[in-house]
Every structure is written in structure tokens, then in C-alpha cells.
């Protein structure tokens, strides 16, 4: 049914330009719009620095240490936003520090950012606070201070425990070392612990993959994100293995880990005890306040993307009153939820979006016939086969809107 697999949600949706209303002044718009009555908003904080660049990565980051004042810039940005009525009255349910590598910031710098968040903004009682990290930056001191400062969840970039695979991915530390570090986090019983797993990389065997999965089970991790290696021009890693191998490995992961008590939460994540509120709220169309150089998000339909250049980012904070965002029509949130439905394993509930009802009905029937989906309550959910092809299904449905 599909000749090529789309592996990421970024490639599963086309441009949203037709929903754009035009630029708006951020300060004016978020001060004059009606007060927020939502309690599921999220915050994304971008730290675009790394001590070493992984060979598979093409994210918005640079090989350098954070400037001494980077955390102060984020704090000033928080304080600027906290003065705007819409942001001030929002209630945030999840915070996510991404990158780059957020733990390139010192313990005290991260602590100061967290203190500023809790001082200036409103949060739910059970707010989830996630920090992406590599194990090499995760010192005992940092773990303790972050726990005391409100961090509840770690997302650790392991990728593989296999030493040969780690060398290919330009990862620091042996598989044994990173295993012990994850074990330390789990034994603290203070945090939800998730890791990233990359599979189908050059030379990886089913036995290598099984060893990785066995270690996840031994550690009793709360969840793991699973990414089939994507061949990207900007990266230096050897090309991924072919589609047939990709599919074989995916089904091996799904079958083995379901037996171990894990279930799919979204197309690329299996969990036991991980709610991952940050991404699940976003899939439901929640507002996201974007902080830090290179961060992107939206508040009340106003899309905002910060400058990735640290100097230009600093200027935008100094001249916050001139910041611009791009306003989208309210209906665009339906598209966000449409995409989020598929990412969370179901066909979009809003069938009114499709241009041709007959075309949509025929496509759904084909998905049923070929066992990509099954009936669930009054809708449809993805089978394991459907999860594997989920982003390709998403793109095909989006093209019908």
C-alpha cells in the first residue's frame, strides 16, 4: 500500500501556509487577548549546545559550551512573558528542557531557571518537568539538585548499549557505563526515566537489538522512544539498513516489549509508567510557551519561533516589545489535533475535515482490509502494522483535507 515509510511526524504533514492570518506583535496580542482558561499548557525550553555532536543528529544545536549569561537570558524571557495577561493566566501542566543537551548548563543555572518558572508562572499540582540529557553530563550533584528543584522526569539519550553502535553514533561512554547511570536514576525512585533507542543502524543485528531491549527490561525503565535511523544529508553516520530490515526490527521490538509489559503511547514510544504529559498535551492542541534560542511554540494561535543565533536571541529579549509572531486561524488547531490523533494511534475523530467523503471512506476500508487499523468503540485504532506505517498514513490522510 505504501512504497516508502515516512519515519517522522515532521515529514507527515504538509505546509500550513493556507491557515496563516499574518504577523502580530507578541506583547500586544498576548496582552489584549482573552484570558486563558486552560490548565494543560506546556513550556518548551531549548538549550542548543552540545559537548559532542552525535553522528546521526541534525537538530538545532552547536558544538560549544553555553555562554555564561544564557540562563539569565531565559530568565529574562520568562519574566517578560509573565507580564502578559494571557501567559500570566495560563496554567502549565508540563515543562520540557530540550536541545542540544540541556545539562550542558550547570546545576545552579538549571536551578535558577526552574526557580524563575515557579516564581513567575502558574502550574498544576502534579506538573511534569522533563530534562533531556546524556549520561556524561548527569553528575550525582546535578541529579540531586535537579530533583530538589522540581524535575520529575529524565529523557536520556542512550541510543544503544552496544559499544560498536555507540562508536558509530559518536556517543561518549561505554554501554556498561550508561547502563549503570540509568540504574542509578531508577534506584533513586524519584524520577520517571525514559531513554531513546535507535535501531536499524548499519551493521546492527537482531541479536544486538535484543540485547538493548533486554537491558531496558532489566532496568525496568518507565518508557523508551524508538527511532529507526533516518538517512539525512546533514549527518555523518553510515546509511540505515533497508526497509525490510527496518520492518523486521520494528515488529521484533513491538512483540518482545509488549510481552514485557510495555504498550505504545505514540508512534515512536512504548511505556509502562510514563504519562509523558508534555507531548500528550501538545497532541491535544495545548498551548506551548517557547523559551530559549531556537525554540518554537504557540500561545492562543500565535506561532512563535525564537532566533537560533544567541546574539539575535539576546537582542529579541532586550527589545521584547518588538517581537513578532505569526497568527494562524483558530481552525488550524483542528489540524494540530488531527496530527496528534494519529501520533497517538488512532484515526482522527474529526472526519468533517476531508474534502471528499467517498475518497476517505474508500481509504479507510482499504486500511481495514489490509489490517492497518481496527474498529475501536466508535472509531478506529492502529494495529502494530498501522503504527509502523503511521506517519505514512498521516500524510495520506492530510492530503485529503
C-alpha positions as CSV (number, residue, x, y, z in Angstrom):
1,X,0.0,0.0,0.0
2,X,2.9,2.3,0.7
3,X,6.2,2.2,-1.2
4,X,8.2,4.2,1.3
5,X,8.0,4.7,5.0
6,X,7.8,8.2,6.5
7,X,9.7,7.8,9.8
8,X,9.0,11.2,11.4
9,X,5.9,13.3,12.1
10,X,7.8,16.3,10.7
11,X,7.6,14.8,7.3
12,X,4.0,13.5,7.7
13,X,2.3,16.9,7.3
14,X,2.4,19.4,4.5
15,X,2.8,23.2,4.8
16,X,0.2,25.1,6.9
17,X,0.6,28.4,5.0
18,X,-3.0,28.5,3.9
19,X,-4.0,28.9,7.6
20,X,-1.8,31.9,8.2
21,X,-3.5,35.3,9.1
22,X,-0.3,37.3,9.2
23,X,2.2,38.7,11.7
24,X,1.2,40.1,15.1
25,X,3.2,41.9,17.8
26,X,3.6,39.3,20.6
27,X,3.4,41.7,23.5
28,X,0.3,43.4,22.2
29,X,-1.5,40.2,21.2
30,X,-0.9,38.3,24.4
31,X,-1.8,41.3,26.5
32,X,-5.1,42.0,24.7
33,X,-6.5,38.5,24.0
34,X,-9.0,37.0,26.4
35,X,-7.6,35.3,29.5
36,X,-6.7,31.7,29.2
37,X,-8.9,29.2,31.0
38,X,-6.8,26.1,30.1
39,X,-4.9,24.0,32.6
40,X,-2.9,21.8,30.2
41,X,-0.5,24.3,28.7
42,X,3.2,23.3,28.2
43,X,6.6,25.0,28.2
44,X,9.5,24.1,25.9
45,X,13.0,25.4,26.8
46,X,15.7,25.0,24.2
47,X,19.3,24.7,25.1
48,X,21.2,24.5,21.7
49,X,24.6,23.4,23.0
50,X,26.4,20.1,23.0
51,X,29.8,18.9,24.2
52,X,29.9,16.4,21.3
53,X,27.9,16.1,18.1
54,X,26.3,12.7,17.5
55,X,26.8,11.4,14.0
56,X,23.0,10.8,13.5
57,X,21.8,14.3,14.7
58,X,20.7,17.3,12.6
59,X,18.9,19.2,15.4
60,X,19.2,22.9,16.0
61,X,22.4,22.8,18.2
62,X,26.1,23.7,18.1
63,X,29.3,22.2,19.4
64,X,30.1,24.7,22.2
65,X,29.5,25.4,25.8
66,X,26.7,27.7,26.8
67,X,27.6,31.3,27.3
68,X,27.8,32.5,30.9
69,X,24.7,34.5,30.6
70,X,22.5,32.1,28.6
71,X,20.4,31.0,31.6
72,X,20.0,34.7,32.5
73,X,18.5,35.4,29.0
74,X,16.0,32.6,29.5
75,X,15.0,34.0,33.0
76,X,14.5,37.5,31.4
77,X,12.4,35.9,28.7
78,X,10.3,34.2,31.4
79,X,9.9,37.5,33.2
80,X,8.9,39.3,30.0
81,X,6.2,36.7,29.2
82,X,4.9,36.6,32.8
83,X,3.8,40.3,32.4
84,X,1.4,39.4,29.5
85,X,-2.1,38.7,30.7
86,X,-2.7,35.6,28.6
87,X,0.5,33.9,29.8
88,X,0.1,35.1,33.3
89,X,-3.3,33.4,33.5
90,X,-2.3,30.2,31.8
91,X,-1.8,27.1,33.9
92,X,1.1,24.9,32.8
93,X,1.0,21.2,33.2
94,X,4.4,20.2,31.7
95,X,7.8,21.7,31.1
96,X,10.3,20.2,28.7
97,X,14.0,21.1,28.5
98,X,15.3,20.0,25.1
99,X,18.2,20.6,22.9
100,X,21.0,20.2,22.1
101,X,21.8,19.0,25.6
102,X,20.1,20.9,28.4
103,X,22.5,19.5,31.0
104,X,25.4,21.4,29.4
105,X,24.1,24.1,31.7
106,X,25.4,23.9,35.3
107,X,23.3,22.6,38.2
108,X,22.9,26.2,39.5
109,X,21.9,27.6,36.1
110,X,19.2,25.0,35.7
111,X,18.1,25.5,39.3
112,X,17.8,29.3,38.7
113,X,15.7,28.7,35.5
114,X,13.4,26.4,37.4
115,X,13.0,28.8,40.3
116,X,12.1,31.6,37.9
117,X,9.5,29.4,36.2
118,X,7.8,28.5,39.5
119,X,8.0,32.1,40.8
120,X,6.5,33.8,37.7
121,X,4.1,31.3,36.2
122,X,1.2,29.1,37.3
123,X,1.5,25.3,37.4
124,X,-0.7,22.3,38.1
125,X,0.0,20.4,41.4
126,X,1.3,17.4,39.5
127,X,3.3,19.3,36.9
128,X,5.7,17.1,34.9
129,X,9.2,18.6,34.4
130,X,11.4,16.8,31.9
131,X,15.1,17.3,31.1
132,X,16.8,15.7,28.1
133,X,20.3,14.6,29.0
134,X,23.2,12.4,28.2
135,X,24.7,10.4,31.0
136,X,28.1,12.0,30.8
137,X,26.7,15.4,31.9
138,X,24.5,13.8,34.6
139,X,26.6,14.1,37.7
140,X,25.5,13.0,41.2
141,X,25.3,16.6,42.2
142,X,23.2,17.5,39.2
143,X,20.7,14.7,39.8
144,X,20.3,15.7,43.4
145,X,19.9,19.5,42.7
146,X,17.5,18.9,39.8
147,X,15.4,16.6,41.9
148,X,15.2,19.2,44.7
149,X,14.3,21.9,42.1
150,X,11.3,20.2,40.7
151,X,12.5,17.9,37.9
152,X,10.3,14.8,37.8
153,X,11.4,13.1,34.5
154,X,14.6,12.4,32.6
155,X,14.8,11.6,28.9
156,X,18.2,10.1,28.4
157,X,19.9,9.9,25.0
158,X,21.3,6.4,25.2
159,X,20.5,5.2,21.6
160,X,22.2,1.8,22.1
161,X,24.2,0.0,24.8
162,X,26.2,-1.8,22.1
163,X,29.8,-0.4,22.2
164,X,30.2,-0.8,18.4
165,X,26.9,1.0,17.8
166,X,27.8,3.7,20.2
167,X,31.1,4.3,18.5
168,X,29.3,4.6,15.1
169,X,26.9,7.2,16.6
170,X,29.8,9.1,18.2
171,X,28.4,8.6,21.7
172,X,30.6,9.1,24.8
173,X,31.0,6.3,27.4
174,X,30.7,2.5,27.2
175,X,27.4,0.6,27.2
176,X,28.2,-0.7,30.7
177,X,28.8,2.9,32.0
178,X,25.5,4.2,30.6
179,X,23.7,1.2,32.0
180,X,25.0,1.9,35.5
181,X,24.0,5.5,35.2
182,X,20.4,4.6,34.2
183,X,20.3,2.1,37.1
184,X,21.3,4.9,39.5
185,X,18.4,7.1,38.2
186,X,15.9,4.3,38.6
187,X,17.2,3.2,42.0
188,X,16.6,6.8,43.3
189,X,12.9,6.2,42.9
190,X,12.4,9.9,42.5
191,X,12.1,10.2,38.7
192,X,10.3,8.9,35.7
193,X,13.1,7.6,33.5
194,X,12.9,7.2,29.7
195,X,15.5,6.6,27.1
196,X,16.0,7.0,23.4
197,X,16.7,3.9,21.3
198,X,18.0,4.0,17.7
199,X,17.6,0.8,15.7
200,X,18.3,-0.4,12.1
201,X,21.7,1.3,12.0
202,X,24.4,-0.1,9.8
203,X,25.6,-3.5,11.0
204,X,23.1,-3.9,13.8
205,X,21.8,-7.5,14.1
206,X,18.6,-8.8,15.7
207,X,20.8,-10.1,18.5
208,X,22.3,-6.7,19.1
209,X,18.8,-5.2,19.2
210,X,17.6,-7.9,21.6
211,X,20.5,-7.1,23.9
212,X,19.4,-3.5,24.0
213,X,15.8,-4.5,24.7
214,X,16.9,-6.9,27.4
215,X,18.7,-4.1,29.2
216,X,15.7,-1.8,29.0
217,X,13.7,-4.6,30.7
218,X,16.3,-5.3,33.3
219,X,16.4,-1.7,34.2
220,X,12.6,-1.6,34.3
221,X,12.6,1.8,32.5
222,X,9.3,3.6,32.6
223,X,9.4,4.1,28.8
224,X,11.6,4.3,25.7
225,X,11.4,6.2,22.4
226,X,12.3,4.1,19.4
227,X,13.6,5.7,16.3
228,X,14.5,3.9,13.1
229,X,17.7,5.6,11.8
230,X,16.9,8.2,9.2
231,X,19.3,8.9,6.4
232,X,19.8,12.7,6.4
233,X,22.2,14.7,4.3
234,X,23.3,16.8,7.3
235,X,24.5,13.7,9.2
236,X,27.7,11.7,9.1
237,X,26.6,8.2,10.2
238,X,26.5,5.3,7.8
239,X,23.2,4.8,6.0
240,X,20.5,2.8,7.7
241,X,19.7,-0.8,6.7
242,X,16.9,-1.4,4.2
243,X,13.1,-1.2,4.6
244,X,12.6,-4.9,5.1
245,X,15.1,-5.0,7.9
246,X,13.5,-1.9,9.4
247,X,10.1,-3.6,9.4
248,X,11.6,-6.8,10.9
249,X,13.2,-5.0,13.7
250,X,10.2,-2.8,14.5
251,X,7.9,-5.9,14.8
252,X,10.6,-7.6,16.9
253,X,10.6,-4.6,19.3
254,X,6.8,-4.4,19.5
255,X,6.3,-8.1,20.1
256,X,9.1,-8.5,22.7
257,X,8.3,-5.4,24.6
258,X,4.5,-6.0,24.8
259,X,5.3,-9.3,26.4
260,X,7.4,-7.3,28.9
261,X,4.5,-5.1,29.8
262,X,5.2,-2.1,27.6
263,X,2.5,-0.6,25.3
264,X,2.6,2.0,22.5
265,X,1.8,5.5,23.8
266,X,2.5,7.1,20.4
267,X,4.0,6.0,17.1
268,X,7.6,6.1,18.4
269,X,7.2,5.5,22.1
270,X,6.4,2.5,24.3
271,X,5.7,2.9,28.0
272,X,5.0,1.2,31.3
273,X,4.6,4.0,33.8
274,X,5.4,7.1,31.7
275,X,2.5,9.5,31.1
276,X,4.7,11.9,29.0
277,X,2.3,14.7,29.6
278,X,4.3,17.3,27.6
279,X,3.9,15.5,24.3
280,X,0.4,14.1,25.0
281,X,-0.9,17.6,25.9
282,X,0.6,19.0,22.7
283,X,-1.0,16.3,20.7
284,X,-4.3,17.6,22.1
285,X,-3.6,21.1,20.8
286,X,-2.3,22.6,24.1
287,X,-0.5,26.0,24.1
288,X,3.3,25.8,24.2
289,X,5.3,28.7,25.5
290,X,8.7,28.6,23.7
291,X,11.8,29.8,25.6
292,X,15.4,29.8,24.6
293,X,17.3,30.3,21.3
294,X,15.8,28.3,18.5
295,X,12.7,27.3,20.5
296,X,9.3,27.2,18.8
297,X,5.7,27.1,20.1
298,X,2.4,28.8,20.1
299,X,0.1,30.6,22.5
300,X,-3.6,31.3,21.6
301,X,-2.9,30.5,17.9
302,X,0.1,32.8,17.8
303,X,3.1,30.9,16.4
304,X,6.5,32.0,17.7
305,X,10.0,30.9,16.7
306,X,13.0,32.3,18.5
307,X,16.2,33.2,16.8
308,X,18.8,30.4,16.9
309,X,21.6,33.0,16.9
310,X,22.4,33.7,20.5
311,X,23.2,37.3,19.7
312,X,19.9,37.8,17.8
313,X,18.0,35.9,20.6
314,X,19.5,38.3,23.2
315,X,18.5,41.3,21.1
316,X,15.0,40.0,20.9
317,X,14.8,39.8,24.7
318,X,16.3,43.3,25.0
319,X,13.7,44.6,22.5
320,X,10.9,42.3,23.6
321,X,8.2,44.8,22.8
322,X,9.0,44.5,19.1
323,X,8.9,40.6,19.0
324,X,6.7,39.3,16.2
325,X,4.7,36.1,15.9
326,X,2.6,34.6,13.1
327,X,-1.2,34.4,13.8
328,X,-3.0,31.3,12.5
329,X,-6.7,30.9,12.1
330,X,-8.3,29.1,15.1
331,X,-9.3,26.2,12.8
332,X,-5.6,25.4,12.5
333,X,-5.8,23.8,16.0
334,X,-8.1,21.2,14.4
335,X,-5.1,20.3,12.2
336,X,-2.8,20.0,15.2
337,X,-5.3,17.7,16.9
338,X,-5.7,15.8,13.6
339,X,-2.0,15.1,13.5
340,X,-1.9,14.3,17.3
341,X,-4.7,11.7,16.9
342,X,-2.6,9.7,14.5
343,X,0.5,10.1,16.6
344,X,-1.5,8.6,19.5
345,X,-2.5,5.6,17.5
346,X,-6.0,6.5,16.2
347,X,-7.6,7.8,13.1
348,X,-8.6,11.5,13.5
349,X,-12.0,11.8,15.1
350,X,-12.9,14.9,13.1
351,X,-14.0,13.4,9.8
352,X,-15.5,16.7,8.7
353,X,-12.1,18.0,7.6
354,X,-12.0,15.8,4.5
355,X,-12.8,17.2,1.1
356,X,-14.1,14.0,-0.5
357,X,-16.1,11.7,1.8
358,X,-16.1,8.9,-0.7
359,X,-12.3,9.0,-1.2
360,X,-11.9,9.0,2.6
361,X,-14.3,6.1,3.1
362,X,-12.5,4.0,0.4
363,X,-9.1,4.7,2.0
364,X,-10.4,3.6,5.5
365,X,-11.9,0.5,4.0
366,X,-8.5,-0.4,2.4
367,X,-6.8,0.2,5.8
368,X,-9.2,-2.2,7.4
369,X,-8.9,-4.8,4.7
370,X,-5.1,-4.7,4.9
371,X,-5.1,-4.7,8.7
372,X,-3.5,-1.3,9.3
373,X,-6.5,-0.3,11.6
374,X,-9.3,-2.0,13.5
375,X,-12.6,-0.9,14.9
376,X,-12.4,0.5,18.4
377,X,-15.5,1.9,20.2
378,X,-16.9,4.4,17.7
379,X,-13.6,5.0,15.8
380,X,-10.5,3.3,14.5
381,X,-7.2,2.5,16.1
382,X,-3.9,1.5,14.5
383,X,-2.7,-2.1,14.6
384,X,1.0,-2.7,15.1
385,X,1.3,-2.7,11.3
386,X,-0.5,0.6,11.3
387,X,1.9,2.0,13.9
388,X,4.8,1.1,11.7
389,X,3.3,2.9,8.8
390,X,1.6,5.6,11.0
391,X,3.4,8.7,9.5
392,X,2.7,7.5,6.0
393,X,-1.0,7.1,6.9
394,X,-0.9,10.6,8.4
395,X,0.4,12.1,5.3
396,X,-2.1,10.3,3.1
397,X,-5.0,11.5,5.2
398,X,-3.6,15.0,5.4
399,X,-3.5,15.2,1.6
400,X,-7.3,14.6,1.6
401,X,-8.0,17.7,3.7
